[in-house]
Amino acid sequence: MHSDDVAPLPTIAGASTTPSFPVGVAVTEDEIIVCDQRTGAIDVFPINASGDVAPIRQIVGFETEIGPCNDVAVVNGERCRSAR
């Protein structure tokens, strides 16, 4: 039986979250990792994050050479991103 009265899953959204155009998400045992195509940033949130929360870590900036990304993944414990 289907019901429209289902509680939503936790949502990370708001000014403090920082992603402006999230295109890729990876989940580990304790983190949610988001790739932001517009800023070229990789934002890391705690697994239990919900609401308007700031990332606990952010990988961003010219020296990272990340640039625009399309996706993010975790391989052998290392964060990876795919570029265009």
Secondary structure, DSSP 8 states (H G I E B T S, - for coil): ---S-------B-SGGG--SSEEEEEE-SSEEEEEETTTTEEEEEETT--BS---SEEE-SGGGT--SEEEEEEETTEEEEEE-
